[in-house]
Amino acid sequence: MNSSKSKGLSFTAAIIILAVFNLVAFLLPFAKAGMFWIGYLFTTVAILLTAFVSHRVLGREGMKSKFYGWPLVSVAWIYFIVQLIVGFIEMILSFVPIQYGILINAILL
């Protein structure tokens, strides 16, 4: 697969995931308390960051970014998956004080 096609596919996948995430977040009966919004905000940032990294890095010959030997796109997608799991847990556990959510998400980011 050529680089511009993989760039477009990765970016499109991130945007579709954002749309599905919004549907799930607002259609499921989560209590919309403080921890819900922290999980929602950081997960949305993770999706947008993944889309941005995919768009910028893929398809550029001179931009072979590495993070401790791992391709930057792989790091972005791994971060997104971990953040998505943590975000859903935070949305479910909306009774937890938001300071813990901010701390956990800031460390992940």
Number of C-alpha atoms within 10 A of each C-alpha: 6 8 13 13 12 15 21 16 14 21 22 15 16 22 16 13 16 19 12 11 18 13 11 13 18 12 9 9 10 15 15 15 15 18 25 24 18 21 29 23 13 22 26 20 16 25 26 18 17 26 25 16 20 25 20 14 18 22 17 13 8 7 11 12 14 12 10 8 7 10 13 20 23 15 15 18 20 13 18 26 14 13 24 20 12 19 27 18 14 23 24 18 16 20 14 15 12 18 11 13 23 15 11 14 18 10 8 14 13
